[in-house]
Amino acid sequence: MVVGSTSRSLNRYVTTSISSRNNRSLPLGSPGFTGRLILISKMTSAEHVKNIAVVGASGLVGGAILKSLLESGNFNVTAISRQDSSATFPSDVTVKKGDYKSPEFLESALQGQDVLILTFAAMTPPEVQSDFIKAAAKAGVPWILPNEYGQDGANPELAKVVGLLGMKERYRNEIEELGVSSWIGIVNNLWFDFSLKGGFFGIGIAARKAEIYDDGSTSIVTTTVPQVGRAIARLLSLPVQSSSPCLSDYKNKFVYITSFSVTQNDMLAAVQHATGTTPADWTVTHKPLDQWMQEGREMFAKGERMGMINVLYGATFKKGLGDQFHGRELANEKLGLEEEDLDEVVQRIVKEVEAK
Ligand SMILES: NC(=O)c1ccc[n+]([C@@H]2O[C@H](COP(=O)([O-])OP(=O)(O)OC[C@H]3O[C@@H](n4cnc5c(N)ncnc54)[C@H](OP(=O)(O)O)[C@@H]3O)[C@@H](O)[C@H]2O)c1
């Protein structure tokens, strides 16, 4: 079965739900059967998944994922959005707006989906993701991409420093414990475009100011937001099961992707090039990385949430900690995902900043 295959082979069939995990092996109507009937996709193993629901598809990474899924032409895409959201979606997307506090809405929105992609704004209450995970199990959704899209959740040393990272484990565990869906976590490290535009890499494009941590020479792996979208469309276009690469290779695992690796010094040089400025036009200061991280911890302790940035980005600039995906295999090649050109990306970002 080739990528982009039609629904001809996507026969629907009746199976049991997960009211008891063991029920799944009981025939319909047999004495021990207590499950409800649900419909899920039956695909041959050489096909790719077809029906994809994206939560938060109006957001930054969700929007990029939606765009790439639609551009691939391989999928039926549903956007699930909050009842009171003002988000709008392209006409070729099925839209399901409803009350996230209603388990019935969540389950019905997920019926027949092969994949649930979760993206949430940072301040979303944690139970929202858990409720989606439970509903996906009830609806029999085989695959979930939980709200990761960041640093390496399989790096315990990094999770000790970046508390937010450790908190994401809960959702992966919930998926595994329910025993219906499998998770695939997208690890892209910090978003390059988002971070450079926001000044989080210590480089203020408009202000022509830079703060360089240590000597600015640590090379960090990083990914643009559109590249995350492309990676997910490629991943979900793999056959579910066949000779490698296939989607099942990543069952309950992380997928590591990148646009490129870059140092703070390289970023500054690329920004100077894209803005047509010289080092003389810039105010550049230096700070020990550990001091910057400590300042962040102190800010956070005083209730200043922005202190989190110093810790998050500091852990990434720390050699041997969050700078690279230590010992992990990059999936770029298997996904046919080319690295990006630093200068081109920076030029695009500079244009966006200067257009403001
Ligand atoms: N690697 C990095 O550098 C990096 C940076 C930032 C974030 N991230 C990760 O990526 C995730 C997504 O970030 P993002 O910037 O794409 O998110 P976002 O654009 O801020 O929000 C995504 C969507 O969440 C929905 N939403 C907003 N408030 C909500 C609420 N209270 N309850 C439920 N849904 C709500 C909205 O969709 P509707 O209006 O359609 O409901 C919104 O479009 C973050 O949670 C974080 O884990 C990574």
PDBQT file of the ligand as one rigid body, heavy atoms in Angstrom, charges set to zero:
ROOT
HETATM    1  N1  LIG A 401      10.455  23.727  21.916  1.00  0.00    +0.000 N 
HETATM    2  C1  LIG A 401      10.099  24.951  22.162  1.00  0.00    +0.000 C 
HETATM    3  O1  LIG A 401      10.900  25.880  22.043  1.00  0.00    +0.000 OA
HETATM    4  C2  LIG A 401       8.675  25.240  22.579  1.00  0.00    +0.000 A 
HETATM    5  C3  LIG A 401       8.275  26.571  22.737  1.00  0.00    +0.000 A 
HETATM    6  C4  LIG A 401       6.954  26.806  23.122  1.00  0.00    +0.000 A 
HETATM    7  C5  LIG A 401       6.093  25.745  23.343  1.00  0.00    +0.000 A 
HETATM    8  N2  LIG A 401       6.533  24.459  23.191  1.00  0.00    +0.000 N 
HETATM    9  C6  LIG A 401       5.630  23.292  23.435  1.00  0.00    +0.000 C 
HETATM   10  O2  LIG A 401       4.634  23.270  22.439  1.00  0.00    +0.000 OA
HETATM   11  C7  LIG A 401       3.334  23.263  23.041  1.00  0.00    +0.000 C 
HETATM   12  C8  LIG A 401       2.381  24.049  22.144  1.00  0.00    +0.000 C 
HETATM   13  O3  LIG A 401       2.795  25.394  22.138  1.00  0.00    +0.000 OA
HETATM   14  P1  LIG A 401       2.154  26.460  21.128  1.00  0.00    +0.000 P 
HETATM   15  O4  LIG A 401       2.982  27.697  21.265  1.00  0.00    +0.000 OA
HETATM   16  O5  LIG A 401       1.968  25.877  19.778  1.00  0.00    +0.000 OA
HETATM   17  O6  LIG A 401       0.736  26.694  21.810  1.00  0.00    +0.000 OA
HETATM   18  P2  LIG A 401      -0.225  27.926  21.580  1.00  0.00    +0.000 P 
HETATM   19  O7  LIG A 401      -0.115  28.383  20.174  1.00  0.00    +0.000 OA
HETATM   20  O8  LIG A 401      -0.013  28.951  22.651  1.00  0.00    +0.000 OA
HETATM   21  O9  LIG A 401      -1.663  27.254  21.873  1.00  0.00    +0.000 OA
HETATM   22  C9  LIG A 401      -2.117  26.110  21.172  1.00  0.00    +0.000 C 
HETATM   23  C10 LIG A 401      -3.627  26.003  21.263  1.00  0.00    +0.000 C 
HETATM   24  O10 LIG A 401      -4.036  25.658  22.584  1.00  0.00    +0.000 OA
HETATM   25  C11 LIG A 401      -5.412  25.922  22.682  1.00  0.00    +0.000 C 
HETATM   26  N3  LIG A 401      -5.653  26.459  24.030  1.00  0.00    +0.000 N 
HETATM   27  C12 LIG A 401      -5.390  27.700  24.518  1.00  0.00    +0.000 A 
HETATM   28  N4  LIG A 401      -5.722  27.769  25.821  1.00  0.00    +0.000 NA
HETATM   29  C13 LIG A 401      -6.237  26.561  26.165  1.00  0.00    +0.000 A 
HETATM   30  C14 LIG A 401      -6.810  26.025  27.357  1.00  0.00    +0.000 A 
HETATM   31  N5  LIG A 401      -6.897  26.742  28.486  1.00  0.00    +0.000 N 
HETATM   32  N6  LIG A 401      -7.241  24.739  27.334  1.00  0.00    +0.000 NA
HETATM   33  C15 LIG A 401      -7.154  23.999  26.206  1.00  0.00    +0.000 A 
HETATM   34  N7  LIG A 401      -6.654  24.459  25.036  1.00  0.00    +0.000 NA
HETATM   35  C16 LIG A 401      -6.190  25.722  25.013  1.00  0.00    +0.000 A 
HETATM   36  C17 LIG A 401      -5.779  26.918  21.568  1.00  0.00    +0.000 C 
HETATM   37  O11 LIG A 401      -6.537  26.221  20.573  1.00  0.00    +0.000 OA
HETATM   38  P3  LIG A 401      -8.129  26.487  20.314  1.00  0.00    +0.000 P 
HETATM   39  O12 LIG A 401      -8.334  27.966  20.477  1.00  0.00    +0.000 OA
HETATM   40  O13 LIG A 401      -8.330  26.013  18.910  1.00  0.00    +0.000 OA
HETATM   41  O14 LIG A 401      -8.833  25.671  21.320  1.00  0.00    +0.000 OA
HETATM   42  C18 LIG A 401      -4.405  27.283  21.008  1.00  0.00    +0.000 C 
HETATM   43  O15 LIG A 401      -4.423  27.595  19.641  1.00  0.00    +0.000 OA
HETATM   44  C19 LIG A 401       3.549  23.853  24.442  1.00  0.00    +0.000 C 
HETATM   45  O16 LIG A 401       2.618  23.374  25.391  1.00  0.00    +0.000 OA
HETATM   46  C20 LIG A 401       4.949  23.362  24.780  1.00  0.00    +0.000 C 
HETATM   47  O17 LIG A 401       4.875  22.036  25.290  1.00  0.00    +0.000 OA
HETATM   48  C21 LIG A 401       7.808  24.194  22.812  1.00  0.00    +0.000 A 
ENDROOT
TORSDOF 0
